[in-house]
């Protein structure tokens, strides 16, 4: 068992009145990495996105991620607290972001961005699916650094005693998620994105939804549920699992829809 985890200061550095947190840096590097991936693969796939287009897309992504993540947390994990204290929704410094809320926000944001830059939304969904896993992985590592979202109690040799969680050793589930949601899914997305000719529109997005849903459900067996929610059924079913199940079905639906659409298009071309 590892010794008690001495949480690293959540503040990365301060410059006078400016205080920069590790969590903020995780968002910054995550968005930057997604932008680089999107620009590179759009060009590789023969899609010309100007600098203005990229700025529009990334601005929409940032706003959608923050707004969707915050509202999703308040709705899914608030336990009625935010209904009684609606102004607390804007207290971002108090923490509380939901991946599933961010995903919903991003889908809406990319639909709007696609209209603004005049490209297919499926292109933006696919481009975002490439860099998103590593951005998520960076975020999970930050959760570990901050000593938050810890795992369930365990007696495995690599168990970690998080000071804020009490004296018992726990699974470092943040690192499990960083590996599964970050490294593994990014590897799959990269292999698909590098295919020649380019993958069909919607393939990466559909695969991302399925893989994340499966990875999240698996990781939830090791992660301690939020105290205000607890287990939904027995001592195993969590809200994170419930929210991830529709992602798998949505991913399958995306693959079926885009596959059928591609087949229809190819048949139409053959009949000309």
C-alpha positions in Angstrom: 0.0 0.0 0.0 1.3 3.5 -0.9 1.8 6.0 1.9 -0.8 8.7 2.4 -1.0 10.9 -0.7 0.3 14.3 0.1 -1.9 16.4 -2.2 0.1 18.7 -4.5 -0.9 22.4 -4.1 -3.8 22.9 -6.6 -2.2 26.2 -7.4 0.4 25.8 -10.1 1.9 29.3 -9.7 1.0 32.9 -8.8 2.0 36.1 -10.4 0.9 38.9 -8.2 -2.9 38.9 -8.2 -3.0 36.2 -10.9 -3.4 32.7 -9.6 -3.1 29.8 -12.0 -4.5 26.3 -10.9 -3.4 23.0 -12.3 -7.0 22.4 -13.3 -7.0 25.5 -15.4 -3.8 24.5 -17.1 -5.3 21.1 -17.9 -8.1 22.8 -19.7 -5.7 25.1 -21.5 -3.4 22.3 -22.7 -6.4 20.1 -23.5 -8.0 22.6 -25.8 -4.7 23.5 -27.4 -4.0 19.8 -28.2 -7.5 19.4 -29.6 -7.0 22.4 -31.8 -3.7 21.1 -33.2 -5.2 17.7 -33.9 -8.2 19.2 -35.6 -6.1 21.5 -37.8 -3.7 18.8 -38.8 -6.3 16.1 -39.6 -8.6 18.6 -41.4 -5.7 19.4 -43.7 -4.8 15.7 -44.1 -8.4 14.9 -45.0 -8.5 17.6 -47.6 -10.6 20.1 -45.6 -9.4 23.6 -45.6 -10.0 25.4 -42.3 -8.7 28.9 -42.0 -7.3 30.4 -38.8 -10.5 32.3 -38.4 -12.5 29.1 -38.8 -10.4 27.4 -36.2 -10.8 30.3 -33.8 -14.6 30.2 -34.2 -14.6 26.4 -33.7 -12.4 26.6 -30.6 -14.3 29.5 -29.1 -17.5 27.5 -29.5 -15.9 24.4 -28.0 -14.6 26.3 -24.9 -17.9 28.0 -24.2 -19.9 24.7 -24.8 -17.6 22.7 -22.6 -17.7 25.0 -19.7 -21.4 25.8 -19.8 -22.5 22.3 -20.6 -20.1 20.8 -18.0 -21.3 23.1 -15.3 -25.0 22.8 -16.0 -24.6 19.1 -16.4 -23.0 18.8 -12.9 -25.7 21.0 -11.3 -28.5 18.9 -13.0 -27.0 15.4 -12.6 -25.0 15.7 -9.4 -26.5 18.6 -7.6 -29.0 16.6 -5.6 -31.4 19.6 -5.5 -28.8 22.0 -4.0 -28.7 24.2 -7.0 -32.5 24.4 -7.3 -32.5 25.9 -3.8 -29.3 28.0 -4.5 -29.5 29.0 -8.2 -26.8 31.7 -8.0 -24.3 28.9 -6.9 -24.5 27.6 -10.5 -22.1 30.5 -11.4 -19.6 29.7 -8.6 -17.2 27.9 -10.9 -14.4 28.3 -8.3 -16.3 25.9 -6.0 -15.7 23.1 -8.5 -18.2 20.7 -10.1 -18.0 19.8 -13.8 -19.7 16.9 -15.6 -18.2 15.2 -18.6 -21.6 14.1 -19.9 -22.9 17.6 -19.6 -19.8 18.9 -21.5 -20.4 16.3 -24.2 -24.0 17.5 -24.7 -22.8 21.1 -24.8 -20.1 20.3 -27.3 -22.6 18.6 -29.7 -24.7 21.7 -29.6 -21.7 24.0 -29.9 -20.3 22.1 -32.9 -23.6 22.2 -34.7 -23.6 26.0 -34.3 -19.9 26.2 -35.3 -20.5 24.1 -38.4 -23.1 26.5 -39.6 -20.8 29.5 -38.9 -17.8 28.1 -40.8 -19.9 26.2 -43.4 -18.7 22.7 -42.9 -20.4 19.4 -42.1 -21.0 18.9 -38.4 -19.9 15.3 -38.8 -16.4 16.7 -39.7 -16.2 18.6 -36.5 -17.5 15.7 -34.4 -14.8 13.5 -35.9 -12.0 16.1 -35.5 -13.0 16.7 -31.9 -13.0 13.0 -31.2 -9.3 12.7 -32.0 -7.8 15.1 -29.4 -10.6 14.8 -26.8 -9.3 11.5 -25.2 -5.9 12.9 -24.3 -7.5 16.1 -23.1 -9.7 13.9 -20.8 -6.6 12.0 -19.7 -4.8 15.2 -18.7 -7.9 16.2 -16.7 -8.0 12.9 -14.8 -4.3 13.3 -13.9 -5.2 16.7 -12.5 -8.0 15.1 -10.5 -5.3 12.8 -9.0 -3.0 15.7 -8.3 -5.9 17.5 -6.5 -6.7 14.5 -4.5 -10.3 14.4 -5.7 -12.7 11.9 -7.3 -10.9 9.1 -5.6 -11.6 5.4 -5.9 -13.3 2.8 -3.6 -11.5 1.3 -0.7 -9.1 -1.5 -1.5 -6.3 -3.7 -0.2 -4.3 -3.9 -3.5 -0.6 -3.1 -3.2 -0.9 0.2 -5.2 -3.8 1.5 -3.1 -3.5 5.2 -2.2 -4.5 6.9 1.0 -6.0 10.2 0.0 -5.8 12.5 3.0 -9.2 14.1 2.3 -10.9 10.7 2.0 -9.8 9.3 5.4 -7.3 6.7 6.5 -8.3 3.8 4.2 -6.4 3.0 1.0 -8.3 3.5 -2.2 -8.0 2.7 -5.8 -6.3 5.5 -7.8 -9.3 5.4 -10.1 -8.3 8.8 -11.6 -5.2 7.2 -13.1 -7.3 4.2 -14.3 -9.5 6.6 -16.1 -6.5 8.6 -17.4 -5.2 5.4 -19.0 -8.5 4.1 -20.4 -10.2 7.3 -21.4 -6.9 9.0 -22.4 -4.2 6.7 -23.7 -6.3 3.7 -25.0 -9.1 5.6 -26.7 -6.6 8.2 -28.2 -4.6 5.3 -29.7 -7.7 3.9 -31.4 -8.8 7.3 -32.6 -5.3 7.9 -34.0 -5.2 4.7 -35.9 -8.6 5.4 -37.4 -7.7 9.0 -38.2 -4.5 8.1 -40.0 -6.3 5.7 -42.4 -5.9 6.3 -46.1 -8.4 7.1 -47.6 -9.9 9.2 -44.8 -12.5 7.4 -42.6 -16.1 7.9 -43.4 -17.8 10.9 -41.6 -19.0 10.0 -38.2 -16.9 6.9 -37.7 -14.5 8.4 -35.2 -17.3 10.1 -33.3 -19.4 6.9 -33.1 -16.4 4.9 -31.9 -15.4 7.5 -29.4 -18.9 7.4 -27.8 -18.9 3.6 -27.6 -15.3 3.4 -26.3 -15.8 6.1 -23.7 -19.0 4.7 -22.5 -17.5 1.2 -22.0 -14.3 2.6 -20.4 -16.3 4.9 -18.0 -18.6 2.0 -16.9 -15.6 -0.2 -16.2 -13.8 2.5 -14.3 -16.9 3.2 -12.2 -16.5 -0.2 -10.5 -13.4 1.2 -8.9 -14.5 4.8 -8.4 -16.2 6.1 -5.2 -19.6 7.6 -6.2 -20.3 11.2 -5.3 -21.3 11.4 -1.6 -24.5 13.3 -2.3 -25.6 10.7 -4.8 -24.2 7.4 -3.6 -25.0 4.1 -5.2 -28.3 3.9 -7.2 -28.7 0.1 -6.8 -27.0 -2.1 -4.2 -23.3 -1.3 -3.9 -22.3 -1.2 -7.5 -24.6 0.9 -9.8 -23.5 4.5 -10.0 -24.9 7.6 -11.8 -21.8 7.6 -14.0 -22.7 4.2 -15.3 -26.3 5.2 -16.0 -25.2 8.3 -17.9 -22.7 6.3 -19.9 -25.1 3.6 -21.1 -26.9 6.0 -23.5 -23.5 7.0 -25.0 -22.9 3.4 -26.1 -26.3 3.3 -27.8 -25.8 6.7 -29.3 -22.4 5.6 -30.7 -24.0 2.5 -32.3 -26.7 4.6 -33.8 -24.2 7.1 -35.2 -22.2 4.2 -36.9 -25.4 2.7 -38.3 -26.7 6.0 -39.6 -23.5 7.1 -41.2 -22.8 3.7 -42.6 -26.3 3.6 -44.2 -25.9 7.1 -45.5 -22.5 6.3 -47.1 -23.9 3.1 -48.7 -26.9 5.1 -50.1 -24.5 7.7 -51.5 -22.3 5.1 -53.1 -25.3 3.4 -54.7 -26.5 6.7 -56.1 -23.1 7.3 -57.7 -23.1 3.8 -59.3 -26.5 4.4 -60.9 -25.5 7.6 -62.6 
